[in-house]
């Protein structure tokens, strides 16, 4: 009687639905096993990404994250067999898949990363579909399913986004870079676009995270009167990513090589917006004979008391390198477009720019004086933070031939992207061009 009653009760539960409370030993433990395994995998991924024996590279950090995640799935397989009546042996498959991928990346690094970029996304998508089928058939605990389905959704998004990023990168590599050209500056190529004619040549540095396309409202106006060059810094726009830290000193050195190999002769008028102002100052300090004029467009202020080793390039510590590598790994999963940037390389180069910002601020302070060369300082008239105006006034004291103009109503960003305010930026650049050309003081 008892046995037959038990059979009738269990047979009445359709496959894929929760059994009645109390049926089956260890049923209530399964949701805790799932939660604990997922949490253990998450913590293991963080610890391995930061572990000193894992290389502080994009492939190494990615490998560490995959190895840690594989531990979580392995625990789910083992603990569900040991402590519940619903063994989830299927979890061994994602554990093996992620573990092998992580091991390959951590040991062999970048050479295999490019190959895996094509294989991994479709393989992961197939695996997730298989996992969903297994879960629907074998995981009868609704609470445990609720914990797993968001993780599976993230894996699907990672598969689709990383596949998109790989294909997008391949297609971009095979296309012509706009109207300009790609020039090798030593290990990577930078995109340079020069238009117009006349002297002096103007070179414009956009702010942090921006590209040459962000100067579309300014460059054509300047080009109507003189030669103007815009370019993409390493890792963004049409330019290749670089391996060296992109602080002010490195950016100035790359720009100097770019102009030299691009047959764009100086002396130049260097204009820089925001962080680009720091790079303009650093360029003028390192190559004073090649800079005839400066235009600082709501520029970030350099350090007031530069360190003695400002000429040295940045040397990021292990933590900085791992953060950069983590951003690169996120970019591989298509995070860049979700954050409004063109690509994973663009995302990483932008984050890297801020990670070495301290060095760039110090290096910009190397320009102690601009003598009597034309210097135009343009300052946004609204939206500035406390102390910004005084820092702009200090920049204007670098030369005895200075024009400091506050653009009423303009914000930091609108000096580039608003028609009227961008016209004021172009006018300031042309003021410097006229002063250099006519060898006269700024009015």
C-alpha positions as CSV (number, residue, x, y, z in Angstrom):
1,X,0.0,0.0,0.0
2,X,2.7,2.5,1.0
3,X,4.8,1.6,-2.0
4,X,1.9,1.8,-4.5
5,X,0.8,5.1,-3.0
6,X,4.3,6.5,-3.4
7,X,4.4,5.4,-7.1
8,X,1.1,7.0,-7.8
9,X,2.2,10.3,-6.1
10,X,5.5,10.5,-8.0
11,X,3.9,9.5,-11.3
12,X,1.4,12.3,-11.0
13,X,4.2,14.9,-11.2
14,X,4.8,15.8,-14.9
15,X,8.4,15.9,-16.1
16,X,9.9,19.3,-15.9
17,X,7.7,20.5,-12.9
18,X,8.6,20.8,-9.2
19,X,7.8,17.8,-7.1
20,X,5.5,18.4,-4.1
21,X,7.3,19.8,-1.1
22,X,9.1,17.1,0.9
23,X,9.3,14.6,-2.0
24,X,12.8,13.4,-2.6
25,X,15.7,13.8,-0.1
26,X,17.8,16.9,-0.6
27,X,15.3,18.6,-2.9
28,X,15.5,21.9,-0.9
29,X,19.2,21.8,-1.0
30,X,19.5,22.1,-4.8
31,X,18.8,25.8,-5.0
32,X,21.5,26.4,-2.4
33,X,23.9,24.2,-4.3
34,X,23.2,26.2,-7.5
35,X,23.6,29.6,-5.7
36,X,26.8,28.5,-4.0
37,X,28.3,27.1,-7.1
38,X,27.6,30.3,-9.1
39,X,29.0,32.5,-6.3
40,X,32.1,30.3,-6.0
41,X,32.7,30.5,-9.8
42,X,32.3,34.3,-9.7
43,X,34.7,34.7,-6.8
44,X,37.2,32.3,-8.4
45,X,37.0,34.3,-11.7
46,X,37.9,37.5,-9.8
47,X,40.7,35.9,-7.8
48,X,42.3,34.2,-10.8
49,X,42.1,37.4,-12.9
50,X,44.1,39.1,-10.2
51,X,46.4,36.2,-9.4
52,X,50.1,37.0,-9.9
53,X,50.8,33.7,-11.7
54,X,48.2,34.7,-14.4
55,X,49.8,37.0,-17.0
56,X,48.6,40.6,-16.8
57,X,47.6,40.5,-20.5
58,X,44.2,40.4,-22.2
59,X,44.5,36.7,-23.0
60,X,45.8,35.9,-19.6
61,X,43.1,37.7,-17.6
62,X,40.4,36.3,-20.0
63,X,41.8,32.8,-19.3
64,X,41.7,33.4,-15.6
65,X,38.1,34.4,-15.7
66,X,37.2,31.4,-17.8
67,X,39.0,29.0,-15.4
68,X,37.3,30.5,-12.4
69,X,33.9,30.2,-14.1
70,X,34.6,26.6,-15.0
71,X,35.1,25.9,-11.3
72,X,31.6,27.0,-10.5
73,X,30.0,24.7,-13.1
74,X,32.2,21.8,-11.9
75,X,31.0,22.4,-8.3
76,X,27.4,22.3,-9.5
77,X,28.0,18.9,-11.1
78,X,29.8,17.4,-8.1
79,X,27.7,18.9,-5.2
80,X,24.4,18.1,-6.9
81,X,25.4,14.5,-7.1
82,X,26.7,14.4,-3.6
83,X,24.0,16.3,-1.7
84,X,20.8,16.2,-3.7
85,X,18.4,13.8,-5.4
86,X,18.6,15.7,-8.7
87,X,22.2,15.2,-10.0
88,X,23.1,17.8,-12.6
89,X,25.9,15.9,-14.4
90,X,25.4,18.1,-17.5
91,X,27.2,20.9,-15.7
92,X,30.4,19.1,-16.3
93,X,30.2,20.1,-20.0
94,X,30.4,23.9,-19.5
95,X,33.0,23.3,-16.8
96,X,35.2,21.4,-19.4
97,X,34.5,23.8,-22.2
98,X,35.3,27.0,-20.2
99,X,38.2,25.3,-18.4
100,X,40.0,24.2,-21.6
101,X,39.4,27.6,-23.2
102,X,40.8,29.4,-20.1
103,X,43.8,27.1,-19.9
104,X,44.7,27.6,-23.5
105,X,44.5,31.4,-23.2
106,X,46.4,31.5,-20.0
107,X,49.2,29.3,-21.3
108,X,49.5,30.2,-24.9
109,X,48.2,33.8,-24.9
110,X,47.5,36.0,-27.9
111,X,48.5,33.7,-30.8
112,X,45.6,31.4,-30.0
113,X,43.3,34.1,-28.9
114,X,42.7,35.3,-32.4
115,X,41.9,31.8,-33.6
116,X,39.5,31.2,-30.6
117,X,37.7,34.5,-31.4
118,X,36.2,32.8,-34.5
119,X,35.5,29.4,-32.9
120,X,34.4,30.3,-29.4
121,X,31.2,32.3,-30.0
122,X,29.3,29.7,-32.1
123,X,30.6,26.9,-29.9
124,X,29.4,28.7,-26.8
125,X,26.0,29.4,-28.4
126,X,25.5,25.7,-29.2
127,X,26.6,24.7,-25.7
128,X,24.1,27.1,-24.1
129,X,21.2,25.7,-26.2
130,X,22.2,22.2,-25.1
131,X,22.4,23.3,-21.5
132,X,18.9,24.8,-21.7
133,X,17.6,21.4,-22.9
134,X,19.4,19.6,-20.1
135,X,18.1,22.0,-17.5
136,X,14.5,21.6,-18.7
137,X,14.7,17.9,-18.5
138,X,16.8,17.3,-15.3
139,X,16.4,20.4,-13.1
140,X,13.1,20.1,-11.4
141,X,13.6,22.8,-8.8
142,X,12.0,26.1,-10.0
143,X,14.1,28.3,-7.7
144,X,17.3,26.7,-9.1
145,X,16.2,27.4,-12.6
146,X,15.5,31.1,-11.8
147,X,19.1,31.3,-10.6
148,X,20.6,29.7,-13.8
149,X,18.5,31.3,-16.5
150,X,20.0,34.8,-16.1
151,X,23.5,33.3,-16.3
152,X,22.6,31.5,-19.5
153,X,21.1,34.7,-20.9
154,X,24.4,36.4,-20.2
155,X,26.3,33.6,-22.0
156,X,24.1,34.0,-25.1
157,X,24.7,37.7,-25.1
158,X,28.4,37.2,-24.7
159,X,28.4,34.7,-27.6
160,X,26.5,37.0,-30.0
161,X,28.3,40.2,-29.0
162,X,31.8,38.6,-29.2
163,X,30.9,37.1,-32.6
164,X,29.8,40.5,-33.8
165,X,33.0,42.1,-32.5
166,X,35.1,39.5,-34.3
167,X,33.3,39.9,-37.6
168,X,33.2,43.7,-37.3
169,X,36.9,43.8,-36.7
170,X,37.6,41.6,-39.8
171,X,35.4,43.7,-42.0
172,X,36.9,47.0,-40.7
173,X,40.4,45.7,-41.4
174,X,39.5,45.1,-45.0
175,X,38.1,48.6,-45.7
176,X,39.7,51.8,-46.7
177,X,40.1,54.3,-43.8
178,X,38.0,57.2,-45.0
179,X,39.8,60.0,-46.9
180,X,43.1,59.7,-45.1
181,X,45.8,57.1,-44.9
182,X,47.3,54.6,-42.5
183,X,51.0,55.2,-41.6
184,X,53.3,52.9,-39.6
185,X,54.7,54.8,-36.7
186,X,56.7,51.8,-35.3
187,X,54.7,48.6,-34.6
188,X,51.3,50.1,-35.3
189,X,49.6,52.3,-37.8
190,X,47.9,55.6,-37.2
191,X,45.2,57.2,-39.4
192,X,46.1,60.6,-40.7
193,X,43.9,62.9,-42.8
194,X,45.2,66.2,-44.0
195,X,43.3,68.7,-46.2
196,X,43.6,72.2,-47.4
197,X,46.7,74.1,-48.4
198,X,48.8,76.9,-46.9
199,X,51.2,77.5,-44.1
200,X,51.4,76.9,-41.1
201,X,49.9,73.5,-40.9
202,X,47.4,73.0,-38.1
203,X,47.3,69.7,-36.2
204,X,44.3,69.1,-34.0
205,X,44.2,66.8,-31.0
206,X,40.7,65.8,-29.8
207,X,39.9,65.1,-26.2
208,X,40.1,61.8,-24.3
209,X,38.2,59.0,-26.0
210,X,37.5,61.0,-29.1
211,X,38.5,60.5,-32.7
212,X,39.2,62.6,-35.8
213,X,35.5,62.4,-36.8
214,X,34.7,64.4,-33.7
215,X,36.4,67.4,-35.4
216,X,34.1,67.4,-38.4
217,X,32.7,70.8,-37.5
218,X,36.1,72.4,-37.1
219,X,38.6,70.9,-39.6
220,X,36.8,72.0,-42.8
221,X,36.6,75.6,-41.6
222,X,40.3,75.7,-40.8
223,X,41.1,73.9,-44.1
224,X,39.5,76.8,-46.0
225,X,42.5,79.0,-45.0
226,X,45.4,76.7,-44.4
227,X,46.6,73.1,-44.3
228,X,45.0,71.1,-41.4
229,X,45.7,67.5,-40.2
230,X,43.5,65.4,-38.0
231,X,44.3,61.8,-36.9
232,X,43.1,59.0,-34.7
233,X,45.2,58.0,-31.7
234,X,46.1,54.4,-31.3
235,X,43.2,51.9,-30.8
236,X,40.4,54.1,-32.0
237,X,38.8,55.2,-35.2
238,X,40.8,53.7,-38.1
239,X,44.1,53.4,-36.1
240,X,45.6,50.2,-34.9
241,X,45.9,49.5,-31.1
242,X,49.3,49.9,-29.5
243,X,51.0,47.8,-26.9
244,X,52.9,50.7,-25.2
245,X,51.0,52.8,-22.6
246,X,49.5,55.8,-24.4
247,X,50.4,58.7,-22.1
248,X,51.3,62.2,-23.3
249,X,54.9,61.5,-24.0
250,X,54.1,58.4,-26.1
251,X,51.3,60.2,-27.9
252,X,53.6,63.2,-28.7
253,X,56.3,60.8,-30.0
254,X,53.8,58.9,-32.2
255,X,52.4,62.1,-33.6
256,X,55.9,63.4,-34.4
257,X,56.7,60.2,-36.3
258,X,53.3,60.3,-38.0
259,X,53.8,63.8,-39.3
260,X,57.4,63.1,-40.4
261,X,56.5,59.9,-42.2
262,X,53.4,61.5,-43.7
263,X,55.6,64.3,-45.2
264,X,53.7,67.0,-43.3
265,X,56.3,69.6,-42.5
266,X,56.3,72.1,-39.8
267,X,56.5,74.3,-37.9
268,X,52.9,73.6,-36.8
269,X,50.1,75.2,-35.0
270,X,49.0,72.5,-32.5
271,X,45.5,72.7,-31.2
272,X,44.2,70.5,-28.4
273,X,40.8,70.1,-26.8
274,X,40.5,68.9,-23.2
275,X,43.0,66.1,-22.7
276,X,44.3,66.9,-26.2
277,X,45.5,70.2,-24.7
278,X,47.9,68.2,-22.5
279,X,49.2,66.3,-25.5
280,X,49.7,69.6,-27.4
281,X,51.7,71.0,-24.4
282,X,53.8,67.9,-24.3
283,X,54.5,68.0,-28.0
284,X,55.5,71.7,-27.8
285,X,57.8,70.9,-24.9
286,X,59.5,68.0,-26.7
287,X,59.7,69.5,-30.1
288,X,59.9,73.3,-29.5
289,X,61.4,74.1,-32.9
290,X,58.5,72.4,-34.7
291,X,55.7,74.3,-32.9
292,X,55.0,77.9,-34.1
293,X,51.7,78.3,-32.2
294,X,49.4,76.7,-29.7
295,X,45.6,76.7,-29.3
296,X,44.3,75.2,-26.0
297,X,40.5,74.6,-26.3
298,X,39.2,74.3,-22.7
299,X,42.3,72.3,-22.0
300,X,42.9,70.1,-19.0
301,X,45.5,71.8,-16.9
302,X,48.9,70.2,-16.4
303,X,50.4,69.7,-13.0
304,X,51.5,72.9,-11.2
305,X,54.7,71.2,-9.9
306,X,55.8,68.5,-12.4
307,X,57.7,65.5,-11.2
308,X,61.5,65.3,-12.1
309,X,60.9,62.3,-14.4
310,X,58.2,63.8,-16.6
311,X,60.2,63.0,-19.7
312,X,59.9,59.3,-18.9
313,X,57.0,57.3,-20.4
314,X,54.4,55.8,-18.0
315,X,55.1,52.4,-16.5
316,X,51.8,51.0,-15.3
317,X,51.9,48.7,-12.3
318,X,50.4,45.3,-12.2
319,X,47.0,46.4,-11.1
320,X,46.8,49.0,-13.9
321,X,47.8,46.4,-16.4
322,X,45.2,44.0,-15.2
323,X,42.5,46.6,-15.3
324,X,43.5,47.4,-18.8
325,X,43.5,43.7,-19.8
326,X,40.1,43.3,-18.1
327,X,38.7,46.1,-20.2
328,X,40.2,44.5,-23.3
329,X,38.5,41.2,-22.4
330,X,35.2,43.0,-22.0
331,X,35.7,44.5,-25.4
332,X,36.1,41.0,-26.9
333,X,32.6,40.3,-25.6
334,X,31.2,43.3,-27.5
335,X,30.8,45.6,-24.5
336,X,32.2,48.6,-26.5
337,X,29.2,49.2,-28.7
338,X,26.9,48.8,-25.7
339,X,28.7,51.7,-24.0
340,X,28.5,54.0,-27.1
341,X,32.0,53.5,-28.4
342,X,32.9,52.0,-31.8
343,X,34.7,48.9,-30.7
344,X,36.4,47.0,-28.0
345,X,39.8,48.5,-29.0
346,X,38.3,51.9,-28.7
347,X,36.9,51.1,-25.3
348,X,40.3,49.8,-24.1
349,X,42.2,52.7,-25.5
350,X,39.9,55.2,-23.8
351,X,40.2,53.5,-20.4
352,X,44.0,53.2,-20.8
353,X,44.1,56.9,-21.5
354,X,42.5,57.6,-18.1
355,X,44.7,55.0,-16.3
356,X,47.8,56.9,-17.3
357,X,46.3,60.3,-16.9
358,X,48.5,61.1,-14.0
359,X,51.6,60.7,-16.2
360,X,50.0,62.8,-18.9
361,X,49.2,65.6,-16.5
362,X,52.8,65.6,-15.3
363,X,54.3,65.5,-18.8
364,X,52.1,68.4,-19.9
365,X,53.8,70.6,-17.3
366,X,57.2,70.2,-19.0
367,X,56.4,73.3,-21.1
368,X,57.5,76.0,-18.7
369,X,57.2,78.8,-21.2
370,X,56.1,79.4,-24.8
371,X,58.1,82.6,-25.0
372,X,56.5,85.1,-27.4
373,X,54.9,82.5,-29.7
374,X,51.2,82.9,-30.4
375,X,49.1,81.2,-27.8
376,X,45.3,81.1,-27.9
377,X,43.3,79.9,-24.9
378,X,39.6,79.2,-25.4
379,X,37.5,78.6,-22.3
380,X,33.9,77.4,-22.1
381,X,31.6,80.0,-20.6
382,X,29.3,77.6,-18.7
383,X,29.3,74.3,-17.0
384,X,32.8,74.6,-15.6
385,X,33.8,73.2,-12.2
386,X,35.4,75.3,-9.4
387,X,39.0,76.2,-10.1
388,X,38.7,75.7,-13.9
389,X,38.8,79.4,-14.7
390,X,41.9,80.0,-12.7
391,X,43.6,77.0,-14.4
392,X,42.7,78.5,-17.8
393,X,44.1,81.9,-16.7
394,X,47.4,80.1,-15.7
395,X,47.7,78.5,-19.1
396,X,47.4,81.9,-20.7
397,X,50.5,83.1,-18.9
398,X,52.7,80.6,-20.7
399,X,53.4,83.1,-23.5
400,X,53.7,86.9,-23.7
401,X,51.7,86.8,-27.0
402,X,48.4,85.4,-25.7
403,X,44.7,85.7,-26.6
404,X,42.4,84.3,-23.9
405,X,38.8,84.2,-25.0
406,X,35.8,82.9,-23.0
407,X,33.1,81.5,-25.3
408,X,29.9,82.7,-23.6
409,X,27.3,79.9,-23.3
410,X,29.6,77.2,-24.6
411,X,30.2,74.0,-22.6
412,X,33.2,71.8,-22.6
413,X,31.7,69.5,-25.2
414,X,29.9,72.1,-27.3
415,X,33.2,73.7,-28.4
416,X,33.4,70.6,-30.7
417,X,29.9,69.5,-31.4
418,X,27.7,72.6,-31.5
419,X,27.7,74.5,-34.8
420,X,28.0,78.0,-33.3
421,X,30.5,77.1,-30.6
422,X,32.6,74.9,-32.9
423,X,32.8,77.9,-35.2
424,X,34.3,79.9,-32.3
425,X,36.9,77.1,-31.9
426,X,37.8,77.3,-35.6
427,X,38.1,81.1,-35.3
428,X,40.5,80.8,-32.4
429,X,42.7,78.4,-34.4
430,X,42.7,80.7,-37.4
431,X,43.6,83.6,-35.1
432,X,46.7,81.7,-34.2
433,X,47.4,80.9,-37.8
434,X,47.2,84.5,-38.8
435,X,49.5,85.6,-36.0
436,X,52.1,83.0,-37.0
437,X,51.8,83.7,-40.7
438,X,52.1,87.5,-40.3
439,X,54.6,87.3,-37.4
440,X,52.4,89.7,-35.4
441,X,50.8,89.8,-32.0
442,X,47.4,88.4,-31.2
443,X,44.6,90.8,-31.1
